[in-house]
Amino acid sequence: MRHDEYQVKGDAAVRVGAWALALASSLLLGGCATQQAVERASADAHQALSRSEVANHQVAAERQAREALAANLDARLKSLSDGQTQLRRRLASTDARLAADEARYRHQIAQIKAMPSLPSVVSQATATGPANDFMAVLVKRVREGAAHPYKPLPTVSSTLTGLDFPAYERLRFNGSVPGWPNTALLKPNFYPAGYLFHHPVSVYLLENGKPVELNFPKTDFNFDAAIAKQLSGPVPLAGFSLYYPFKPGAGVNEFLSFLGASYFRALGEGQAWGLSARGLAVDTAVPHHAEEFPYFRAFWIVQPKPGASTLSFYAELDSPSFTGAYHFVVHPGVETTVDVDMVLFARKPVKRLGIAPLTSMYLQGRDGGPRFDPLVRAAHDSDGLSIETAEGHWLWIPLRDPKRLVVDEMPFDGIKGFGLMQRARAYADYQAWGMEYQKRPSAWVTPTGGDWGKGRVVLVELPTRTQTNDNITAFWEPATQPKPGQAMKLSYRIAWQGDKQTLPPLGHVASTRYASIDGGQETYVINFRGGDLNNLPTWVHLEPSVSIDGPATLVKAWVAKNAVTGDWRLEFTLKPKGDAPVRVHAQLVYDKRPLTETWVAELPRD
């Protein structure tokens, strides 16, 4: 009933009551009715008046309810309008930030292209421009070494190489380092050569710029008596590690390890050992060609200052194809960082050169792929490769354990960073007792000291059937390699991150699921969170952006917000045509503007 009908109904009720009272009064005054008739008419009049008052109250109540409903509707409409306005403002702010980043990096790239040669490749004369005196000495040493044939590293005695894993794992260094301050926060540890580590390395302590070689007798290690009898002279070393007190008064924790070839790894506070890095990757995953593994032949550790929480050291890299001078500076903390300055010299051309290589493991995940341990929900050191391009675009490539070798080469004009990340950070994500996958670090690589120029990020995935085998490698392959007589100078930082890690300013991928369904179709579910997504109400209409490169047809795609988790769910189904690989890009957009990073995968996943 409309408002004007309420008014008519109320007025009529009042008029009926008033007419009944007037009639009763007229009968009484006119004397044309008996006393009983007058009383009856009066009673009828009072009843009519009472009914009119009730009706009037009902009308008033209904009018108030209608006005309250209208006010509530106006408030809701205003709230929706305000929310949409706020969303547009956030999107405009995001657009402005991304546009500014794009303009800045386009300007930097234009400047680099205008140069006569790439800044990362320099002549012999400029290669010797040292950051400090010792780096200049080391660069000169490796430059001269590149002019001579490669000499393989010697092998230690069979007494040490014959050690099995349990015997080697029990070995502990219990000696002291002459010249190492007792009050230093950072404490060194040394690995003896043996087991899989057949080649000795030299370790020096730089005391006031002068190298002093570190030699340790066998009594500085807890060798079994039978093994100790067969050893003579200083124990050959395979590498070293560092300890640091993350929490005062709680003892020291091992956070950095250099052991085997050019491998090293690090931890931040509260993290567990996971993926590794390497000094250099050479001819990785090249068909019909053996991979080359460069070695760090020697280390020079700068004597730390008392109370210092950072450490600087140098390393000489050597291989049949390259020599290299490396300067490392480590900063332990919640996020441990390793700063790397490197100068490479080529002995001969190679098929593939990998800069800042990262090595990890992916056995099984929560994505619906093959399961090798039904009691474990997931088992991996990393679950995806994250890339930020020079233009500020973000890509996420979920990892997998493929049936065969897969090499993904992604060309870019430049990059701001890349990393193998462990985004799943809860025990429930893995249900792997004692493995602490949720504590394993992500490793984010950031170029420093200048743009790296054109190149490509290479992701290599190998099949594995055990969590002890690293089957994932990612690195930067520059478009230009150094020629003999030239040096390649690059700098970068590796951040070993835990729960707080590098993420895009837009929404990011939280998880990926997939399954094969009837009719040869495949369905994929991608959950996004973060950025502007966290503040969007469920009524906002986001659009799925799914592009397919390859023989496949998109069947359907839809987006909805998960009211339980707060994530935004993108689900799409496609139908491949044949067995050829299909590359898919997917993200969420609003009003033609991206709200998330781009999910990139080569399908099928198995």
VMD Tcl script that draws the C-alpha trace (Angstrom):
set ca {
  {0.00 0.00 0.00}
  {1.33 3.41 -0.98}
  {1.82 6.38 1.35}
  {-1.14 8.27 -0.13}
  {-3.35 5.21 0.45}
  {-2.32 5.26 4.13}
  {-3.46 8.86 4.30}
  {-6.84 8.19 2.66}
  {-7.52 5.18 4.89}
  {-6.75 7.13 8.08}
  {-8.83 10.13 7.12}
  {-11.84 7.94 6.26}
  {-11.67 6.18 9.64}
  {-11.68 9.50 11.44}
  {-14.65 10.74 9.39}
  {-16.66 7.57 10.15}
  {-16.11 7.98 13.91}
  {-17.04 11.63 13.84}
  {-20.24 10.97 11.85}
  {-21.33 8.26 14.33}
  {-20.91 10.62 17.27}
  {-22.83 13.37 15.49}
  {-25.70 10.99 14.71}
  {-25.97 9.87 18.33}
  {-26.03 13.46 19.53}
  {-28.71 14.39 16.99}
  {-30.98 11.51 18.08}
  {-30.65 12.47 21.72}
  {-31.27 16.17 21.25}
  {-34.06 15.71 18.71}
  {-36.03 13.42 21.00}
  {-36.98 11.14 18.14}
  {-35.62 7.97 19.67}
  {-35.97 5.96 22.81}
  {-33.33 5.99 25.53}
  {-32.24 2.49 24.51}
  {-31.78 3.56 20.89}
  {-29.75 6.55 21.93}
  {-27.50 4.42 24.19}
  {-27.07 1.90 21.43}
  {-26.21 4.58 18.91}
  {-23.79 6.12 21.38}
  {-22.07 2.77 21.95}
  {-21.82 2.24 18.21}
  {-20.30 5.65 17.86}
  {-17.67 5.00 20.54}
  {-16.78 1.68 18.95}
  {-16.43 3.35 15.57}
  {-14.24 6.03 17.12}
  {-12.06 3.37 18.81}
  {-11.69 1.51 15.53}
  {-10.72 4.71 13.80}
  {-8.03 5.42 16.40}
  {-6.60 1.89 16.03}
  {-6.59 2.24 12.28}
  {-4.91 5.61 12.61}
  {-2.17 4.11 14.81}
  {-1.66 1.28 12.31}
  {-1.32 3.76 9.51}
  {1.25 5.76 11.50}
  {3.22 2.61 12.29}
  {3.20 1.49 8.68}
  {4.25 4.97 7.58}
  {7.22 4.88 10.04}
  {8.25 1.41 8.83}
  {8.12 2.60 5.22}
  {10.21 5.65 6.03}
  {12.78 3.49 7.90}
  {12.97 1.09 4.94}
  {13.52 3.99 2.56}
  {16.23 5.42 4.81}
  {17.96 2.02 5.04}
  {17.85 1.63 1.28}
  {19.30 5.11 0.82}
  {22.11 4.26 3.26}
  {22.92 1.01 1.46}
  {22.98 2.74 -1.90}
  {25.27 5.41 -0.49}
  {27.55 2.74 1.02}
  {27.77 0.91 -2.31}
  {28.51 4.17 -4.08}
  {31.20 5.07 -1.54}
  {32.73 1.59 -1.85}
  {32.84 1.83 -5.63}
  {34.36 5.30 -5.40}
  {37.00 4.04 -2.95}
  {37.76 1.08 -5.22}
  {38.20 3.37 -8.23}
  {40.50 5.60 -6.20}
  {42.65 2.62 -5.20}
  {42.77 1.42 -8.77}
  {43.69 4.90 -9.97}
  {46.48 5.02 -7.36}
  {47.74 1.60 -8.47}
  {47.62 2.68 -12.13}
  {49.59 5.83 -11.33}
  {52.25 3.87 -9.41}
  {52.63 1.29 -12.17}
  {52.73 4.00 -14.84}
  {55.47 5.83 -12.95}
  {57.48 2.60 -12.58}
  {57.03 1.82 -16.26}
  {58.15 5.31 -17.30}
  {61.19 5.17 -15.04}
  {62.34 1.78 -16.31}
  {61.65 2.64 -19.93}
  {63.89 5.67 -19.44}
  {66.61 3.49 -17.89}
  {66.36 0.96 -20.70}
  {66.54 3.75 -23.29}
  {69.70 5.06 -21.65}
  {71.23 1.59 -21.65}
  {70.35 1.01 -25.30}
  {71.94 4.35 -26.17}
  {75.29 3.21 -24.74}
  {77.89 1.84 -27.20}
  {77.96 -1.52 -25.40}
  {76.23 -3.31 -22.57}
  {77.50 -2.15 -19.17}
  {77.77 -5.71 -17.92}
  {80.48 -6.57 -20.45}
  {83.64 -4.50 -20.05}
  {87.15 -4.58 -21.48}
  {90.23 -5.81 -19.70}
  {91.21 -2.28 -18.78}
  {87.94 -1.44 -17.04}
  {87.65 -4.90 -15.51}
  {90.55 -4.13 -13.22}
  {88.86 -1.08 -11.72}
  {88.63 -2.44 -8.17}
  {86.04 -1.80 -5.50}
  {88.89 -2.39 -3.07}
  {92.53 -3.43 -3.20}
  {92.01 -7.15 -2.64}
  {89.28 -7.41 -5.26}
  {91.71 -5.83 -7.74}
  {94.32 -8.47 -6.86}
  {91.77 -11.27 -7.24}
  {90.47 -9.93 -10.58}
  {94.04 -9.80 -11.90}
  {94.60 -13.36 -10.72}
  {91.51 -14.82 -12.42}
  {92.07 -12.78 -15.60}
  {95.54 -14.29 -15.92}
  {94.13 -17.72 -15.13}
  {91.61 -17.46 -17.97}
  {94.51 -17.05 -20.40}
  {95.82 -20.51 -19.47}
  {94.26 -23.99 -19.83}
  {92.09 -25.25 -17.00}
  {93.82 -27.40 -14.39}
  {91.47 -29.86 -12.65}
  {91.37 -29.79 -8.88}
  {93.25 -32.58 -7.07}
  {91.38 -35.36 -5.31}
  {91.80 -36.14 -1.60}
  {92.75 -39.55 -0.28}
  {90.46 -42.56 -0.56}
  {90.35 -42.63 3.25}
  {88.23 -39.48 3.12}
  {86.34 -40.14 -0.11}
  {85.41 -43.55 1.25}
  {83.41 -42.05 4.13}
  {79.68 -42.76 3.90}
  {77.01 -40.21 4.74}
  {76.50 -41.17 8.43}
  {80.26 -41.08 9.07}
  {80.69 -37.73 7.33}
  {77.61 -36.25 8.98}
  {79.06 -37.00 12.42}
  {82.23 -34.99 11.76}
  {82.47 -31.76 13.73}
  {85.05 -28.99 13.77}
  {86.13 -28.29 17.34}
  {89.21 -26.17 16.74}
  {89.77 -22.43 16.89}
  {90.72 -19.91 14.22}
  {93.88 -17.89 14.94}
  {93.17 -14.21 14.50}
  {89.37 -14.57 14.87}
  {88.16 -12.19 17.63}
  {86.68 -13.99 20.63}
  {84.02 -11.28 20.90}
  {82.91 -11.63 17.29}
  {79.20 -12.37 16.92}
  {79.84 -14.49 13.83}
  {81.50 -17.85 14.47}
  {83.13 -19.97 11.71}
  {82.90 -23.70 11.15}
  {84.83 -25.78 8.61}
  {83.94 -28.87 6.60}
  {86.65 -31.47 5.95}
  {86.92 -32.90 2.44}
  {85.49 -36.39 2.05}
  {82.35 -38.36 1.20}
  {80.97 -36.64 -1.96}
  {83.33 -33.67 -1.63}
  {86.49 -35.00 -3.25}
  {88.34 -31.77 -4.01}
  {90.13 -29.61 -1.44}
  {89.70 -25.85 -1.28}
  {92.03 -23.29 0.27}
  {90.72 -20.97 2.98}
  {92.54 -17.81 4.09}
  {91.92 -15.22 6.76}
  {92.56 -11.64 5.61}
  {94.24 -9.93 8.57}
  {94.67 -6.25 7.77}
  {94.52 -7.12 4.08}
  {97.16 -9.85 4.30}
  {96.07 -13.46 3.60}
  {96.95 -16.11 6.18}
  {96.14 -19.68 5.12}
  {94.09 -21.68 7.63}
  {95.39 -25.19 8.32}
  {93.83 -27.48 10.92}
  {95.23 -30.73 12.32}
  {93.11 -33.87 12.46}
  {92.66 -33.36 16.20}
  {90.48 -30.35 15.39}
  {87.88 -32.80 13.99}
  {86.26 -35.78 15.71}
  {87.46 -38.47 13.30}
  {87.07 -42.08 14.36}
  {90.33 -43.49 15.66}
  {90.68 -45.86 12.68}
  {90.28 -42.99 10.22}
  {92.54 -40.62 12.18}
  {95.41 -43.14 12.02}
  {95.36 -42.98 8.24}
  {95.51 -39.18 8.07}
  {98.65 -37.08 8.17}
  {99.28 -33.38 7.94}
  {96.59 -30.69 7.82}
  {93.07 -31.89 7.06}
  {92.00 -30.81 3.56}
  {88.93 -28.59 3.64}
  {85.83 -28.69 1.44}
  {84.13 -25.49 2.62}
  {82.94 -23.54 5.61}
  {79.82 -22.30 7.39}
  {78.93 -19.42 9.72}
  {76.98 -19.23 12.97}
  {75.17 -16.22 14.40}
  {73.05 -15.56 17.54}
  {69.69 -14.55 16.04}
  {68.32 -14.08 19.56}
  {70.66 -12.78 22.29}
  {71.27 -15.36 25.01}
  {69.77 -18.23 22.99}
  {73.01 -19.61 21.50}
  {74.20 -19.47 17.91}
  {72.52 -20.83 14.78}
  {74.14 -22.00 11.56}
  {72.87 -19.65 8.84}
  {75.34 -19.86 5.93}
  {77.08 -22.78 4.23}
  {79.51 -22.98 1.29}
  {80.08 -26.64 0.42}
  {80.61 -28.46 -2.87}
  {81.41 -26.94 -6.30}
  {80.03 -23.37 -6.18}
  {76.97 -24.21 -4.06}
  {75.93 -22.14 -1.06}
  {72.78 -21.62 0.97}
  {71.58 -19.43 3.79}
  {68.84 -19.05 6.40}
  {67.03 -16.25 8.15}
  {65.81 -16.36 11.72}
  {63.32 -19.19 12.31}
  {63.91 -20.82 8.92}
  {64.93 -24.40 8.06}
  {67.44 -25.52 5.43}
  {65.94 -25.66 1.94}
  {66.99 -24.43 -1.49}
  {70.53 -23.51 -2.56}
  {72.29 -21.00 -4.79}
  {75.35 -21.40 -7.00}
  {78.12 -19.10 -8.11}
  {77.56 -19.92 -11.79}
  {75.64 -22.35 -14.02}
  {77.22 -23.50 -17.29}
  {75.46 -25.46 -20.04}
  {72.55 -26.46 -17.81}
  {69.92 -28.60 -19.59}
  {71.57 -28.29 -23.01}
  {70.57 -31.24 -25.24}
  {73.34 -33.75 -25.90}
  {75.78 -31.70 -23.88}
  {77.15 -32.35 -20.40}
  {76.62 -29.68 -17.76}
  {79.73 -28.02 -16.36}
  {80.00 -27.38 -12.61}
  {82.43 -24.59 -11.71}
  {84.24 -24.75 -8.36}
  {85.22 -22.21 -5.78}
  {88.92 -23.05 -5.50}
  {89.74 -20.69 -2.64}
  {88.15 -18.35 -0.09}
  {89.54 -15.28 1.64}
  {87.56 -14.30 4.74}
  {87.96 -10.75 6.02}
  {88.78 -10.70 9.72}
  {85.55 -9.53 11.43}
  {85.42 -6.66 13.85}
  {84.28 -7.39 17.42}
  {80.50 -7.14 17.65}
  {80.01 -6.88 13.87}
  {76.90 -8.56 12.48}
  {78.12 -8.70 8.86}
  {80.96 -10.57 7.22}
  {82.85 -10.00 3.98}
  {84.80 -12.63 2.05}
  {86.11 -13.37 -1.43}
  {86.16 -16.47 -3.61}
  {87.98 -17.65 -6.72}
  {85.82 -19.56 -9.21}
  {87.33 -21.89 -11.81}
  {86.06 -24.23 -14.53}
  {87.05 -25.39 -18.02}
  {85.12 -22.44 -19.49}
  {85.35 -19.58 -16.95}
  {87.33 -18.02 -14.16}
  {85.73 -15.61 -11.74}
  {86.39 -13.26 -8.84}
  {83.58 -13.03 -6.27}
  {83.02 -10.72 -3.33}
  {80.35 -11.74 -0.81}
  {78.90 -9.68 2.04}
  {76.45 -11.50 4.33}
  {73.92 -9.89 6.67}
  {72.17 -12.40 8.97}
  {68.74 -11.51 10.32}
  {65.03 -12.23 9.99}
  {65.79 -11.88 6.28}
  {69.38 -12.91 5.67}
  {70.92 -11.26 2.64}
  {73.98 -12.19 0.59}
  {75.38 -9.41 -1.62}
  {77.42 -10.65 -4.57}
  {79.85 -8.76 -6.80}
  {81.30 -10.95 -9.57}
  {83.76 -10.53 -12.43}
  {83.87 -13.36 -14.98}
  {86.46 -14.13 -17.64}
  {85.78 -16.60 -20.42}
  {88.21 -19.29 -21.52}
  {85.89 -20.44 -24.31}
  {82.30 -19.93 -25.49}
  {79.54 -22.00 -23.91}
  {76.04 -23.02 -24.98}
  {74.31 -21.49 -21.96}
  {75.52 -19.18 -19.18}
  {73.43 -18.98 -16.02}
  {73.76 -16.00 -13.63}
  {72.56 -16.15 -10.00}
  {71.36 -19.75 -10.34}
  {68.98 -21.12 -7.69}
  {68.47 -24.85 -7.10}
  {65.47 -26.39 -5.34}
  {63.24 -29.46 -5.00}
  {59.61 -30.12 -5.93}
  {58.31 -33.64 -5.41}
  {54.57 -33.27 -4.87}
  {52.15 -30.48 -4.05}
  {48.57 -29.66 -3.21}
  {47.75 -29.04 -6.87}
  {46.31 -32.45 -7.70}
  {49.42 -33.84 -9.41}
  {51.12 -37.21 -8.81}
  {51.54 -38.26 -5.18}
  {54.57 -40.29 -4.11}
  {53.77 -40.31 -0.40}
  {50.02 -40.60 0.32}
  {50.60 -39.69 3.97}
  {52.11 -36.33 3.06}
  {50.02 -33.55 1.55}
  {52.96 -31.79 -0.11}
  {56.75 -32.06 -0.28}
  {58.79 -29.24 -1.81}
  {61.42 -26.59 -1.00}
  {59.78 -24.12 -3.40}
  {56.32 -23.98 -4.96}
  {56.76 -21.35 -7.68}
  {59.00 -19.05 -9.70}
  {58.24 -15.35 -9.27}
  {59.49 -12.74 -11.77}
  {59.27 -8.95 -11.82}
  {60.12 -7.53 -15.24}
  {61.85 -4.22 -15.85}
  {58.46 -2.76 -16.77}
  {56.99 -3.75 -13.41}
  {54.96 -6.74 -14.61}
  {54.74 -9.69 -12.23}
  {54.61 -13.36 -13.28}
  {54.04 -16.50 -11.23}
  {54.97 -19.91 -12.65}
  {53.86 -22.81 -10.40}
  {56.43 -25.59 -10.13}
  {55.85 -29.26 -10.88}
  {57.51 -32.65 -10.97}
  {57.27 -33.39 -14.71}
  {57.36 -36.73 -16.45}
  {60.31 -35.57 -18.57}
  {62.85 -32.74 -18.68}
  {61.15 -29.37 -19.21}
  {63.08 -26.18 -20.03}
  {61.12 -22.92 -20.00}
  {62.95 -19.93 -21.52}
  {61.27 -16.56 -20.91}
  {62.88 -13.58 -22.72}
  {62.79 -10.05 -21.24}
  {64.30 -6.66 -22.01}
  {65.39 -6.63 -18.37}
  {64.28 -7.74 -14.94}
  {63.95 -6.17 -11.52}
  {64.10 -9.50 -9.74}
  {63.26 -13.20 -9.73}
  {63.14 -15.95 -7.14}
  {62.17 -19.48 -6.25}
  {59.55 -18.94 -3.57}
  {57.93 -21.03 -0.86}
  {54.57 -19.25 -0.48}
  {52.77 -22.04 1.40}
  {53.78 -21.23 5.01}
  {51.51 -23.39 7.19}
  {52.13 -26.90 8.52}
  {48.66 -27.87 7.31}
  {49.83 -27.18 3.75}
  {52.22 -30.15 4.00}
  {51.26 -32.48 6.89}
  {54.88 -33.72 6.73}
  {56.00 -34.63 10.24}
  {59.49 -33.37 11.09}
  {60.28 -31.99 7.62}
  {59.44 -28.33 8.35}
  {58.68 -27.49 4.72}
  {56.65 -24.52 5.96}
  {59.86 -23.02 7.40}
  {62.01 -23.42 4.31}
  {63.11 -20.10 2.83}
  {62.34 -18.34 -0.41}
  {65.29 -16.85 -2.29}
  {64.72 -13.54 -4.10}
  {67.42 -12.22 -6.46}
  {67.65 -8.47 -7.10}
  {70.13 -7.02 -9.62}
  {72.23 -4.27 -8.06}
  {74.81 -1.88 -9.47}
  {73.11 -1.46 -12.85}
  {70.62 -3.04 -15.22}
  {71.43 -6.51 -16.54}
  {70.15 -5.70 -20.01}
  {68.38 -8.14 -22.30}
  {68.25 -11.83 -21.55}
  {65.91 -14.50 -20.33}
  {64.90 -16.27 -17.16}
  {65.37 -20.01 -17.59}
  {63.41 -22.52 -15.52}
  {64.54 -26.15 -15.62}
  {62.31 -28.89 -14.17}
  {63.49 -32.49 -13.92}
  {61.50 -35.59 -12.93}
  {62.30 -36.99 -9.50}
  {60.96 -39.71 -7.23}
  {62.56 -38.63 -3.99}
  {62.79 -35.49 -1.90}
  {66.57 -35.86 -1.62}
  {67.15 -34.91 -5.28}
  {67.10 -31.28 -6.34}
  {65.12 -31.17 -9.59}
  {64.43 -27.43 -10.03}
  {66.83 -24.77 -11.32}
  {66.20 -21.13 -12.25}
  {68.71 -18.52 -13.43}
  {69.24 -15.45 -15.61}
  {70.80 -16.05 -19.02}
  {72.24 -12.81 -20.47}
  {71.76 -12.16 -24.17}
  {75.49 -11.42 -24.53}
  {78.35 -13.55 -23.21}
  {81.87 -12.26 -22.56}
  {84.44 -13.07 -25.21}
  {88.02 -14.07 -24.40}
  {89.81 -10.90 -23.32}
  {86.62 -9.39 -21.90}
  {85.11 -9.51 -18.44}
  {81.51 -9.61 -17.38}
  {80.81 -7.64 -14.21}
  {77.51 -8.16 -12.40}
  {76.19 -7.49 -8.92}
  {73.10 -8.82 -7.19}
  {71.57 -9.54 -3.81}
  {69.94 -12.78 -2.67}
  {67.40 -12.34 0.13}
  {66.57 -15.52 2.04}
  {63.02 -14.85 3.20}
  {60.52 -16.55 5.51}
  {56.90 -15.63 6.19}
  {57.54 -12.05 5.08}
  {58.65 -12.29 1.48}
  {58.75 -10.32 -1.75}
  {55.25 -10.11 -3.26}
  {53.71 -8.01 -6.03}
  {51.78 -4.87 -5.05}
  {48.76 -6.41 -6.81}
  {47.06 -9.63 -5.80}
  {49.21 -12.74 -5.88}
  {48.64 -16.46 -6.40}
  {48.01 -18.29 -3.14}
  {47.48 -21.78 -4.58}
  {46.85 -23.74 -7.77}
  {44.67 -26.83 -8.28}
  {43.95 -28.83 -11.39}
  {42.19 -32.02 -12.47}
  {41.32 -33.88 -15.65}
  {37.62 -34.33 -16.28}
  {35.47 -36.25 -18.74}
  {35.83 -35.56 -22.42}
  {39.56 -34.81 -22.32}
  {39.03 -31.48 -20.59}
  {41.17 -30.00 -17.82}
  {39.97 -27.68 -15.06}
  {42.26 -25.30 -13.17}
  {41.50 -23.41 -9.97}
  {43.72 -20.46 -9.00}
  {43.24 -18.68 -5.68}
  {44.39 -15.06 -5.47}
  {44.84 -12.81 -2.43}
  {46.57 -9.60 -1.40}
  {46.74 -6.12 -2.88}
  {43.37 -4.48 -3.55}
  {41.65 -7.88 -3.47}
  {41.63 -7.98 0.33}
  {39.30 -4.98 0.57}
  {36.87 -5.86 -2.21}
  {33.30 -6.87 -1.22}
  {31.77 -9.96 -2.78}
  {29.40 -7.96 -5.00}
  {32.26 -6.46 -7.04}
  {32.30 -8.05 -10.49}
  {35.85 -9.13 -11.40}
  {36.50 -10.56 -14.82}
  {38.68 -13.57 -15.67}
  {41.43 -12.89 -18.21}
  {42.60 -16.20 -19.66}
  {44.72 -16.30 -22.82}
  {45.82 -19.50 -24.53}
  {48.86 -19.97 -26.74}
  {48.66 -23.37 -28.37}
  {46.15 -25.94 -29.63}
  {43.41 -25.72 -27.01}
  {39.97 -24.18 -26.57}
  {38.75 -22.29 -23.52}
  {35.46 -23.92 -22.48}
  {34.49 -21.64 -19.59}
  {35.95 -19.32 -16.94}
  {34.44 -17.63 -13.91}
  {35.47 -15.68 -10.79}
  {34.01 -15.53 -7.28}
  {35.14 -14.51 -3.82}
  {35.51 -17.30 -1.26}
  {33.58 -16.06 1.78}
  {35.40 -18.53 4.05}
  {39.04 -17.72 3.16}
  {38.63 -14.26 1.65}
  {40.54 -15.40 -1.47}
  {39.30 -14.76 -4.99}
  {38.83 -17.95 -6.99}
  {39.48 -18.11 -10.71}
  {38.31 -21.35 -12.30}
  {38.64 -22.18 -15.96}
  {38.25 -25.28 -18.12}
  {39.98 -25.88 -21.42}
  {40.05 -28.68 -23.95}
  {43.45 -29.45 -25.52}
  {43.67 -30.55 -29.14}
  {46.36 -33.20 -29.41}
  {49.46 -33.63 -27.27}
  {51.27 -30.39 -28.09}
  {52.03 -28.17 -25.08}
  {49.75 -25.22 -24.38}
  {50.85 -22.04 -22.61}
  {48.24 -20.24 -20.53}
  {48.27 -16.76 -18.96}
  {45.57 -15.99 -16.39}
  {44.78 -13.07 -14.09}
  {41.88 -11.09 -12.61}
  {40.87 -7.71 -14.04}
  {38.42 -4.97 -13.10}
  {37.31 -2.40 -15.64}
  {40.11 -3.67 -17.96}
  {42.72 -3.10 -15.24}
  {44.79 -5.98 -13.85}
  {44.27 -6.61 -10.15}
  {46.67 -9.56 -9.88}
  {49.99 -10.87 -11.08}
  {49.85 -13.14 -14.13}
  {49.68 -16.88 -13.55}
  {51.72 -18.61 -16.28}
  {51.86 -22.33 -16.90}
  {52.59 -24.79 -19.63}
  {49.86 -27.40 -19.87}
  {49.25 -30.23 -19.40}
  {50.81 -30.21 -15.95}
  {51.50 -33.98 -15.90}
}
mol new
graphics top color blue
foreach p $ca { graphics top sphere $p radius 0.5 }
foreach p [lrange $ca 0 end-1] q [lrange $ca 1 end] { graphics top cylinder $p $q radius 0.2 }
display resetview
